[in-house]
Amino acid sequence: MTERIPIASDHAGFELKERLRTVLCDLGFDVDDIGTHGTASTDYADYAHPLAQQVSDGKVQRGVLLCGTGLGMSYTANRYPGVRAAVAWSPEVAELARKHNDANVLVLPARFLSDEDGIAILQRWLDTAFEGGRHEGRVAKIERDDQSSESADDASAGVSA
């Protein structure tokens, strides 16, 4: 079965989204283009919400978002349970986001990347698996429902006065 990957952008990420959509199709992915479909000014949250919902609901394993800085898209997507949206500005950051943080949404700062850079970042993110091991517990702590300061208490427990 072909993996379906949704992709979305606002106006600032539109041109790079179009290029990455083609790359994903060429790589054999079933691409769900959520929009935007032009360069007219749009609000990033209108596109981040539906993509993040798909990831959160388990309908897709991962997705790609683009906006000018990547920040607005990442803020919106990371509000959803189970979504780990990482802004990546280099292939190395994309690789570490996957290896150490199990990033399931790649967010690209389109105003600061060439097409070639965007493609290289996407490719590295797609090709990198979550390393697991010591990182599993760290990633699990992201989804804590308990808002207590348990981690801070654990860290201070080993410190003597």
Buried (B, 14 or more C-beta within 10 A) or exposed (E): EEBBBBBBBBBBBBBBBBBBBEBBEEEEBEBBBBBBEEEEEBEBBBBBBBBBBBBBEEEBEBBBBBBBBBEBBBBBBBBBEEBBBBBBBEBEBBBBBBBBBBBBBBBBBBEEBEBEBBBBBBBBBBEBEBBEEEBEEEBEEEEEEEEEEEEEEEEEEEEEE
